[in-house]
Amino acid sequence: MSGQEGADLSHWLEDLRDRIIVRSQVAKRKLDAAMARRKLDRKLYEVGEAFLALVREGRMPVPQDVAGLVREARDLEEKLQEHHADIVALQSEA
């Protein structure tokens, strides 16, 4: 291998190393972003649950802007309870 070929190979290996480092940093940032997204989703869930509990207890009025969302959440809760009741009934038959 000539001196030029050795230098070319060395340069190519450095470029490869740099690309691997950058891609691993990108992958790490994507993982960090995904974890932050999961934490945010969980926290928003907790906020929603706390808000609905306050509304159910009559301790907080429902702002007009979110009244439709609260109504939909209540409807979904009722449907979930119906599904659970159906499951229990079916299991008791088995």
Jmol script that loads the backbone (N, CA, C; Angstrom):
load data "model"
ATOM      1  N   MET A   1       0.847  -1.167   0.000  1.00  0.00           N
ATOM      2  CA  MET A   1       0.000   0.000   0.000  1.00  0.00           C
ATOM      3  C   MET A   1       0.893   1.230   0.000  1.00  0.00           C
ATOM      4  N   SER A   2       0.603   2.151  -0.899  1.00  0.00           N
ATOM      5  CA  SER A   2       1.423   3.352  -1.015  1.00  0.00           C
ATOM      6  C   SER A   2       1.037   4.336   0.082  1.00  0.00           C
ATOM      7  N   GLY A   3       1.841   5.367   0.234  1.00  0.00           N
ATOM      8  CA  GLY A   3       1.578   6.400   1.230  1.00  0.00           C
ATOM      9  C   GLY A   3       0.249   7.097   0.983  1.00  0.00           C
ATOM     10  N   GLN A   4      -0.062   7.333  -0.281  1.00  0.00           N
ATOM     11  CA  GLN A   4      -1.326   7.988  -0.640  1.00  0.00           C
ATOM     12  C   GLN A   4      -2.513   7.091  -0.288  1.00  0.00           C
ATOM     13  N   GLU A   5      -2.389   5.800  -0.593  1.00  0.00           N
ATOM     14  CA  GLU A   5      -3.472   4.870  -0.284  1.00  0.00           C
ATOM     15  C   GLU A   5      -3.697   4.790   1.224  1.00  0.00           C
ATOM     16  N   GLY A   6      -2.611   4.799   1.969  1.00  0.00           N
ATOM     17  CA  GLY A   6      -2.697   4.767   3.436  1.00  0.00           C
ATOM     18  C   GLY A   6      -3.370   6.024   3.968  1.00  0.00           C
ATOM     19  N   ALA A   7      -3.023   7.173   3.395  1.00  0.00           N
ATOM     20  CA  ALA A   7      -3.638   8.430   3.813  1.00  0.00           C
ATOM     21  C   ALA A   7      -5.124   8.441   3.458  1.00  0.00           C
ATOM     22  N   ASP A   8      -5.460   7.934   2.257  1.00  0.00           N
ATOM     23  CA  ASP A   8      -6.863   7.864   1.838  1.00  0.00           C
ATOM     24  C   ASP A   8      -7.661   6.964   2.780  1.00  0.00           C
ATOM     25  N   LEU A   9      -7.081   5.817   3.122  1.00  0.00           N
ATOM     26  CA  LEU A   9      -7.753   4.890   4.026  1.00  0.00           C
ATOM     27  C   LEU A   9      -7.926   5.517   5.400  1.00  0.00           C
ATOM     28  N   SER A  10      -6.900   6.189   5.873  1.00  0.00           N
ATOM     29  CA  SER A  10      -6.964   6.850   7.166  1.00  0.00           C
ATOM     30  C   SER A  10      -8.053   7.918   7.171  1.00  0.00           C
ATOM     31  N   HIS A  11      -8.116   8.706   6.107  1.00  0.00           N
ATOM     32  CA  HIS A  11      -9.137   9.755   5.982  1.00  0.00           C
ATOM     33  C   HIS A  11     -10.531   9.129   5.929  1.00  0.00           C
ATOM     34  N   TRP A  12     -10.661   8.039   5.172  1.00  0.00           N
ATOM     35  CA  TRP A  12     -11.944   7.353   5.058  1.00  0.00           C
ATOM     36  C   TRP A  12     -12.400   6.810   6.414  1.00  0.00           C
ATOM     37  N   LEU A  13     -11.459   6.229   7.170  1.00  0.00           N
ATOM     38  CA  LEU A  13     -11.786   5.702   8.494  1.00  0.00           C
ATOM     39  C   LEU A  13     -12.192   6.810   9.463  1.00  0.00           C
ATOM     40  N   GLU A  14     -11.513   7.957   9.381  1.00  0.00           N
ATOM     41  CA  GLU A  14     -11.883   9.097  10.223  1.00  0.00           C
ATOM     42  C   GLU A  14     -13.285   9.590   9.879  1.00  0.00           C
ATOM     43  N   ASP A  15     -13.585   9.685   8.588  1.00  0.00           N
ATOM     44  CA  ASP A  15     -14.925  10.099   8.162  1.00  0.00           C
ATOM     45  C   ASP A  15     -15.978   9.111   8.654  1.00  0.00           C
ATOM     46  N   LEU A  16     -15.674   7.824   8.540  1.00  0.00           N
ATOM     47  CA  LEU A  16     -16.593   6.796   8.999  1.00  0.00           C
ATOM     48  C   LEU A  16     -16.823   6.928  10.504  1.00  0.00           C
ATOM     49  N   ARG A  17     -15.751   7.093  11.249  1.00  0.00           N
ATOM     50  CA  ARG A  17     -15.855   7.258  12.701  1.00  0.00           C
ATOM     51  C   ARG A  17     -16.707   8.471  13.046  1.00  0.00           C
ATOM     52  N   ASP A  18     -16.463   9.584  12.349  1.00  0.00           N
ATOM     53  CA  ASP A  18     -17.239  10.802  12.614  1.00  0.00           C
ATOM     54  C   ASP A  18     -18.724  10.586  12.328  1.00  0.00           C
ATOM     55  N   ARG A  19     -19.036   9.897  11.236  1.00  0.00           N
ATOM     56  CA  ARG A  19     -20.437   9.628  10.897  1.00  0.00           C
ATOM     57  C   ARG A  19     -21.086   8.714  11.931  1.00  0.00           C
ATOM     58  N   ILE A  20     -20.339   7.730  12.402  1.00  0.00           N
ATOM     59  CA  ILE A  20     -20.869   6.825  13.423  1.00  0.00           C
ATOM     60  C   ILE A  20     -21.143   7.587  14.709  1.00  0.00           C
ATOM     61  N   ILE A  21     -20.243   8.467  15.085  1.00  0.00           N
ATOM     62  CA  ILE A  21     -20.421   9.266  16.298  1.00  0.00           C
ATOM     63  C   ILE A  21     -21.655  10.151  16.172  1.00  0.00           C
ATOM     64  N   VAL A  22     -21.786  10.846  15.055  1.00  0.00           N
ATOM     65  CA  VAL A  22     -22.937  11.733  14.855  1.00  0.00           C
ATOM     66  C   VAL A  22     -24.232  10.933  14.874  1.00  0.00           C
ATOM     67  N   ARG A  23     -24.252   9.803  14.192  1.00  0.00           N
ATOM     68  CA  ARG A  23     -25.478   8.993  14.160  1.00  0.00           C
ATOM     69  C   ARG A  23     -25.821   8.437  15.534  1.00  0.00           C
ATOM     70  N   SER A  24     -24.815   8.097  16.306  1.00  0.00           N
ATOM     71  CA  SER A  24     -25.103   7.606  17.655  1.00  0.00           C
ATOM     72  C   SER A  24     -25.632   8.745  18.529  1.00  0.00           C
ATOM     73  N   GLN A  25     -25.122   9.965  18.306  1.00  0.00           N
ATOM     74  CA  GLN A  25     -25.643  11.117  19.040  1.00  0.00           C
ATOM     75  C   GLN A  25     -27.095  11.408  18.642  1.00  0.00           C
ATOM     76  N   VAL A  26     -27.395  11.288  17.351  1.00  0.00           N
ATOM     77  CA  VAL A  26     -28.765  11.479  16.874  1.00  0.00           C
ATOM     78  C   VAL A  26     -29.675  10.424  17.499  1.00  0.00           C
ATOM     79  N   ALA A  27     -29.228   9.174  17.504  1.00  0.00           N
ATOM     80  CA  ALA A  27     -30.029   8.096  18.083  1.00  0.00           C
ATOM     81  C   ALA A  27     -30.282   8.346  19.567  1.00  0.00           C
ATOM     82  N   LYS A  28     -29.260   8.815  20.272  1.00  0.00           N
ATOM     83  CA  LYS A  28     -29.408   9.122  21.706  1.00  0.00           C
ATOM     84  C   LYS A  28     -30.416  10.238  21.900  1.00  0.00           C
ATOM     85  N   ARG A  29     -30.355  11.281  21.082  1.00  0.00           N
ATOM     86  CA  ARG A  29     -31.306  12.398  21.197  1.00  0.00           C
ATOM     87  C   ARG A  29     -32.728  11.925  20.892  1.00  0.00           C
ATOM     88  N   LYS A  30     -32.874  11.042  19.903  1.00  0.00           N
ATOM     89  CA  LYS A  30     -34.197  10.506  19.580  1.00  0.00           C
ATOM     90  C   LYS A  30     -34.742   9.689  20.745  1.00  0.00           C
ATOM     91  N   LEU A  31     -33.886   8.905  21.376  1.00  0.00           N
ATOM     92  CA  LEU A  31     -34.292   8.133  22.539  1.00  0.00           C
ATOM     93  C   LEU A  31     -34.697   9.066  23.682  1.00  0.00           C
ATOM     94  N   ASP A  32     -33.883  10.103  23.914  1.00  0.00           N
ATOM     95  CA  ASP A  32     -34.211  11.091  24.949  1.00  0.00           C
ATOM     96  C   ASP A  32     -35.551  11.762  24.649  1.00  0.00           C
ATOM     97  N   ALA A  33     -35.791  12.105  23.380  1.00  0.00           N
ATOM     98  CA  ALA A  33     -37.047  12.752  22.991  1.00  0.00           C
ATOM     99  C   ALA A  33     -38.220  11.795  23.202  1.00  0.00           C
ATOM    100  N   ALA A  34     -38.045  10.530  22.870  1.00  0.00           N
ATOM    101  CA  ALA A  34     -39.113   9.552  23.062  1.00  0.00           C
ATOM    102  C   ALA A  34     -39.432   9.381  24.547  1.00  0.00           C
ATOM    103  N   MET A  35     -38.415   9.357  25.375  1.00  0.00           N
ATOM    104  CA  MET A  35     -38.627   9.244  26.821  1.00  0.00           C
ATOM    105  C   MET A  35     -39.333  10.484  27.355  1.00  0.00           C
ATOM    106  N   ALA A  36     -38.926  11.657  26.893  1.00  0.00           N
ATOM    107  CA  ALA A  36     -39.581  12.893  27.318  1.00  0.00           C
ATOM    108  C   ALA A  36     -41.042  12.902  26.871  1.00  0.00           C
ATOM    109  N   ARG A  37     -41.303  12.406  25.663  1.00  0.00           N
ATOM    110  CA  ARG A  37     -42.684  12.329  25.154  1.00  0.00           C
ATOM    111  C   ARG A  37     -43.539  11.413  26.029  1.00  0.00           C
ATOM    112  N   ARG A  38     -42.971  10.264  26.416  1.00  0.00           N
ATOM    113  CA  ARG A  38     -43.703   9.340  27.292  1.00  0.00           C
ATOM    114  C   ARG A  38     -44.002   9.976  28.639  1.00  0.00           C
ATOM    115  N   LYS A  39     -43.018  10.671  29.185  1.00  0.00           N
ATOM    116  CA  LYS A  39     -43.227  11.347  30.473  1.00  0.00           C
ATOM    117  C   LYS A  39     -44.299  12.427  30.352  1.00  0.00           C
ATOM    118  N   LEU A  40     -44.246  13.187  29.252  1.00  0.00           N
ATOM    119  CA  LEU A  40     -45.252  14.225  29.029  1.00  0.00           C
ATOM    120  C   LEU A  40     -46.631  13.600  28.868  1.00  0.00           C
ATOM    121  N   ASP A  41     -46.741  12.539  28.085  1.00  0.00           N
ATOM    122  CA  ASP A  41     -48.026  11.864  27.916  1.00  0.00           C
ATOM    123  C   ASP A  41     -48.568  11.388  29.259  1.00  0.00           C
ATOM    124  N   ARG A  42     -47.710  10.804  30.072  1.00  0.00           N
ATOM    125  CA  ARG A  42     -48.127  10.320  31.401  1.00  0.00           C
ATOM    126  C   ARG A  42     -48.592  11.477  32.274  1.00  0.00           C
ATOM    127  N   LYS A  43     -47.858  12.579  32.244  1.00  0.00           N
ATOM    128  CA  LYS A  43     -48.221  13.731  33.078  1.00  0.00           C
ATOM    129  C   LYS A  43     -49.532  14.336  32.607  1.00  0.00           C
ATOM    130  N   LEU A  44     -49.743  14.418  31.299  1.00  0.00           N
ATOM    131  CA  LEU A  44     -51.007  14.937  30.784  1.00  0.00           C
ATOM    132  C   LEU A  44     -52.162  14.022  31.180  1.00  0.00           C
ATOM    133  N   TYR A  45     -51.928  12.732  31.181  1.00  0.00           N
ATOM    134  CA  TYR A  45     -52.927  11.781  31.636  1.00  0.00           C
ATOM    135  C   TYR A  45     -53.282  12.055  33.099  1.00  0.00           C
ATOM    136  N   GLU A  46     -52.252  12.246  33.927  1.00  0.00           N
ATOM    137  CA  GLU A  46     -52.477  12.509  35.346  1.00  0.00           C
ATOM    138  C   GLU A  46     -53.235  13.815  35.556  1.00  0.00           C
ATOM    139  N   VAL A  47     -52.885  14.841  34.783  1.00  0.00           N
ATOM    140  CA  VAL A  47     -53.592  16.130  34.869  1.00  0.00           C
ATOM    141  C   VAL A  47     -55.058  15.935  34.495  1.00  0.00           C
ATOM    142  N   GLY A  48     -55.305  15.207  33.414  1.00  0.00           N
ATOM    143  CA  GLY A  48     -56.676  14.955  32.988  1.00  0.00           C
ATOM    144  C   GLY A  48     -57.472  14.198  34.035  1.00  0.00           C
ATOM    145  N   GLU A  49     -56.872  13.167  34.615  1.00  0.00           N
ATOM    146  CA  GLU A  49     -57.543  12.399  35.661  1.00  0.00           C
ATOM    147  C   GLU A  49     -57.860  13.285  36.868  1.00  0.00           C
ATOM    148  N   ALA A  50     -56.908  14.108  37.272  1.00  0.00           N
ATOM    149  CA  ALA A  50     -57.126  14.995  38.421  1.00  0.00           C
ATOM    150  C   ALA A  50     -58.233  16.001  38.110  1.00  0.00           C
ATOM    151  N   PHE A  51     -58.214  16.556  36.899  1.00  0.00           N
ATOM    152  CA  PHE A  51     -59.239  17.520  36.504  1.00  0.00           C
ATOM    153  C   PHE A  51     -60.620  16.868  36.518  1.00  0.00           C
ATOM    154  N   LEU A  52     -60.728  15.675  35.919  1.00  0.00           N
ATOM    155  CA  LEU A  52     -62.024  14.993  35.889  1.00  0.00           C
ATOM    156  C   LEU A  52     -62.510  14.645  37.288  1.00  0.00           C
ATOM    157  N   ALA A  53     -61.608  14.275  38.169  1.00  0.00           N
ATOM    158  CA  ALA A  53     -62.001  13.981  39.553  1.00  0.00           C
ATOM    159  C   ALA A  53     -62.571  15.233  40.221  1.00  0.00           C
ATOM    160  N   LEU A  54     -61.926  16.361  40.010  1.00  0.00           N
ATOM    161  CA  LEU A  54     -62.427  17.616  40.587  1.00  0.00           C
ATOM    162  C   LEU A  54     -63.791  17.976  40.014  1.00  0.00           C
ATOM    163  N   VAL A  55     -63.968  17.750  38.719  1.00  0.00           N
ATOM    164  CA  VAL A  55     -65.258  18.033  38.081  1.00  0.00           C
ATOM    165  C   VAL A  55     -66.333  17.115  38.651  1.00  0.00           C
ATOM    166  N   ARG A  56     -66.023  15.819  38.761  1.00  0.00           N
ATOM    167  CA  ARG A  56     -66.989  14.854  39.306  1.00  0.00           C
ATOM    168  C   ARG A  56     -67.422  15.223  40.715  1.00  0.00           C
ATOM    169  N   GLU A  57     -66.469  15.698  41.508  1.00  0.00           N
ATOM    170  CA  GLU A  57     -66.745  16.064  42.901  1.00  0.00           C
ATOM    171  C   GLU A  57     -67.448  17.417  43.005  1.00  0.00           C
ATOM    172  N   GLY A  58     -67.577  18.113  41.890  1.00  0.00           N
ATOM    173  CA  GLY A  58     -68.215  19.422  41.904  1.00  0.00           C
ATOM    174  C   GLY A  58     -67.322  20.521  42.453  1.00  0.00           C
ATOM    175  N   ARG A  59     -66.036  20.246  42.530  1.00  0.00           N
ATOM    176  CA  ARG A  59     -65.091  21.224  43.074  1.00  0.00           C
ATOM    177  C   ARG A  59     -64.519  22.131  42.001  1.00  0.00           C
ATOM    178  N   MET A  60     -64.833  21.827  40.730  1.00  0.00           N
ATOM    179  CA  MET A  60     -64.317  22.663  39.658  1.00  0.00           C
ATOM    180  C   MET A  60     -65.363  22.726  38.553  1.00  0.00           C
ATOM    181  N   PRO A  61     -65.700  23.931  38.129  1.00  0.00           N
ATOM    182  CA  PRO A  61     -66.619  24.042  37.002  1.00  0.00           C
ATOM    183  C   PRO A  61     -65.899  23.674  35.704  1.00  0.00           C
ATOM    184  N   VAL A  62     -66.657  23.186  34.752  1.00  0.00           N
ATOM    185  CA  VAL A  62     -66.078  22.814  33.470  1.00  0.00           C
ATOM    186  C   VAL A  62     -66.069  24.038  32.562  1.00  0.00           C
ATOM    187  N   PRO A  63     -64.890  24.484  32.151  1.00  0.00           N
ATOM    188  CA  PRO A  63     -64.833  25.614  31.210  1.00  0.00           C
ATOM    189  C   PRO A  63     -65.521  25.241  29.897  1.00  0.00           C
ATOM    190  N   GLN A  64     -66.220  26.169  29.318  1.00  0.00           N
ATOM    191  CA  GLN A  64     -66.961  25.942  28.081  1.00  0.00           C
ATOM    192  C   GLN A  64     -66.064  25.363  26.980  1.00  0.00           C
ATOM    193  N   ASP A  65     -64.811  25.807  26.953  1.00  0.00           N
ATOM    194  CA  ASP A  65     -63.869  25.367  25.917  1.00  0.00           C
ATOM    195  C   ASP A  65     -63.623  23.860  25.934  1.00  0.00           C
ATOM    196  N   VAL A  66     -63.743  23.243  27.101  1.00  0.00           N
ATOM    197  CA  VAL A  66     -63.446  21.813  27.208  1.00  0.00           C
ATOM    198  C   VAL A  66     -64.671  20.986  27.577  1.00  0.00           C
ATOM    199  N   ALA A  67     -65.842  21.590  27.593  1.00  0.00           N
ATOM    200  CA  ALA A  67     -67.062  20.867  27.980  1.00  0.00           C
ATOM    201  C   ALA A  67     -67.296  19.668  27.065  1.00  0.00           C
ATOM    202  N   GLY A  68     -67.067  19.817  25.780  1.00  0.00           N
ATOM    203  CA  GLY A  68     -67.248  18.704  24.846  1.00  0.00           C
ATOM    204  C   GLY A  68     -66.283  17.567  25.133  1.00  0.00           C
ATOM    205  N   LEU A  69     -65.051  17.915  25.451  1.00  0.00           N
ATOM    206  CA  LEU A  69     -64.060  16.873  25.769  1.00  0.00           C
ATOM    207  C   LEU A  69     -64.438  16.131  27.042  1.00  0.00           C
ATOM    208  N   VAL A  70     -64.922  16.863  28.027  1.00  0.00           N
ATOM    209  CA  VAL A  70     -65.333  16.232  29.285  1.00  0.00           C
ATOM    210  C   VAL A  70     -66.517  15.310  29.038  1.00  0.00           C
ATOM    211  N   ARG A  71     -67.451  15.753  28.231  1.00  0.00           N
ATOM    212  CA  ARG A  71     -68.619  14.930  27.897  1.00  0.00           C
ATOM    213  C   ARG A  71     -68.178  13.637  27.181  1.00  0.00           C
ATOM    214  N   GLU A  72     -67.260  13.779  26.231  1.00  0.00           N
ATOM    215  CA  GLU A  72     -66.749  12.606  25.515  1.00  0.00           C
ATOM    216  C   GLU A  72     -66.028  11.653  26.473  1.00  0.00           C
ATOM    217  N   ALA A  73     -65.244  12.209  27.401  1.00  0.00           N
ATOM    218  CA  ALA A  73     -64.531  11.374  28.378  1.00  0.00           C
ATOM    219  C   ALA A  73     -65.530  10.618  29.250  1.00  0.00           C
ATOM    220  N   ARG A  74     -66.582  11.291  29.692  1.00  0.00           N
ATOM    221  CA  ARG A  74     -67.607  10.628  30.510  1.00  0.00           C
ATOM    222  C   ARG A  74     -68.297   9.521  29.716  1.00  0.00           C
ATOM    223  N   ASP A  75     -68.622   9.787  28.453  1.00  0.00           N
ATOM    224  CA  ASP A  75     -69.249   8.771  27.606  1.00  0.00           C
ATOM    225  C   ASP A  75     -68.342   7.551  27.456  1.00  0.00           C
ATOM    226  N   LEU A  76     -67.056   7.806  27.246  1.00  0.00           N
ATOM    227  CA  LEU A  76     -66.096   6.708  27.108  1.00  0.00           C
ATOM    228  C   LEU A  76     -65.948   5.928  28.412  1.00  0.00           C
ATOM    229  N   GLU A  77     -65.979   6.630  29.542  1.00  0.00           N
ATOM    230  CA  GLU A  77     -65.918   5.945  30.834  1.00  0.00           C
ATOM    231  C   GLU A  77     -67.128   5.027  31.007  1.00  0.00           C
ATOM    232  N   GLU A  78     -68.312   5.511  30.642  1.00  0.00           N
ATOM    233  CA  GLU A  78     -69.520   4.692  30.742  1.00  0.00           C
ATOM    234  C   GLU A  78     -69.422   3.466  29.840  1.00  0.00           C
ATOM    235  N   LYS A  79     -68.940   3.675  28.631  1.00  0.00           N
ATOM    236  CA  LYS A  79     -68.791   2.555  27.692  1.00  0.00           C
ATOM    237  C   LYS A  79     -67.794   1.534  28.244  1.00  0.00           C
ATOM    238  N   LEU A  80     -66.705   2.007  28.837  1.00  0.00           N
ATOM    239  CA  LEU A  80     -65.717   1.108  29.436  1.00  0.00           C
ATOM    240  C   LEU A  80     -66.336   0.306  30.571  1.00  0.00           C
ATOM    241  N   GLN A  81     -67.137   0.960  31.396  1.00  0.00           N
ATOM    242  CA  GLN A  81     -67.805   0.255  32.489  1.00  0.00           C
ATOM    243  C   GLN A  81     -68.764  -0.806  31.938  1.00  0.00           C
ATOM    244  N   GLU A  82     -69.457  -0.483  30.853  1.00  0.00           N
ATOM    245  CA  GLU A  82     -70.351  -1.457  30.226  1.00  0.00           C
ATOM    246  C   GLU A  82     -69.562  -2.668  29.714  1.00  0.00           C
ATOM    247  N   HIS A  83     -68.433  -2.409  29.098  1.00  0.00           N
ATOM    248  CA  HIS A  83     -67.591  -3.504  28.605  1.00  0.00           C
ATOM    249  C   HIS A  83     -67.134  -4.399  29.756  1.00  0.00           C
ATOM    250  N   HIS A  84     -66.710  -3.757  30.853  1.00  0.00           N
ATOM    251  CA  HIS A  84     -66.263  -4.539  32.013  1.00  0.00           C
ATOM    252  C   HIS A  84     -67.413  -5.379  32.582  1.00  0.00           C
ATOM    253  N   ALA A  85     -68.605  -4.797  32.647  1.00  0.00           N
ATOM    254  CA  ALA A  85     -69.773  -5.536  33.130  1.00  0.00           C
ATOM    255  C   ALA A  85     -70.070  -6.722  32.220  1.00  0.00           C
ATOM    256  N   ASP A  86     -69.985  -6.516  30.905  1.00  0.00           N
ATOM    257  CA  ASP A  86     -70.195  -7.607  29.959  1.00  0.00           C
ATOM    258  C   ASP A  86     -69.161  -8.713  30.158  1.00  0.00           C
ATOM    259  N   ILE A  87     -67.920  -8.335  30.377  1.00  0.00           N
ATOM    260  CA  ILE A  87     -66.837  -9.306  30.575  1.00  0.00           C
ATOM    261  C   ILE A  87     -67.118 -10.135  31.828  1.00  0.00           C
ATOM    262  N   VAL A  88     -67.481  -9.457  32.905  1.00  0.00           N
ATOM    263  CA  VAL A  88     -67.773 -10.161  34.173  1.00  0.00           C
ATOM    264  C   VAL A  88     -68.941 -11.126  33.972  1.00  0.00           C
ATOM    265  N   ALA A  89     -69.985 -10.657  33.266  1.00  0.00           N
ATOM    266  CA  ALA A  89     -71.148 -11.515  33.033  1.00  0.00           C
ATOM    267  C   ALA A  89     -70.765 -12.736  32.208  1.00  0.00           C
ATOM    268  N   LEU A  90     -69.974 -12.531  31.166  1.00  0.00           N
ATOM    269  CA  LEU A  90     -69.560 -13.649  30.332  1.00  0.00           C
ATOM    270  C   LEU A  90     -68.677 -14.626  31.095  1.00  0.00           C
ATOM    271  N   GLN A  91     -67.798 -14.100  31.934  1.00  0.00           N
ATOM    272  CA  GLN A  91     -66.908 -14.971  32.695  1.00  0.00           C
ATOM    273  C   GLN A  91     -67.685 -15.792  33.714  1.00  0.00           C
ATOM    274  N   SER A  92     -68.749 -15.218  34.246  1.00  0.00           N
ATOM    275  CA  SER A  92     -69.522 -15.953  35.252  1.00  0.00           C
ATOM    276  C   SER A  92     -70.318 -17.083  34.594  1.00  0.00           C
ATOM    277  N   GLU A  93     -70.591 -16.963  33.285  1.00  0.00           N
ATOM    278  CA  GLU A  93     -71.297 -18.012  32.560  1.00  0.00           C
ATOM    279  C   GLU A  93     -70.371 -19.183  32.245  1.00  0.00           C
ATOM    280  N   ALA A  94     -69.108 -18.922  32.144  1.00  0.00           N
ATOM    281  CA  ALA A  94     -68.157 -19.961  31.707  1.00  0.00           C
ATOM    282  C   ALA A  94     -67.866 -20.966  32.791  1.00  0.00           C
TER     283      ALA A  94
END
end "model"
wireframe off; spacefill off
backbone 0.3
color backbone group
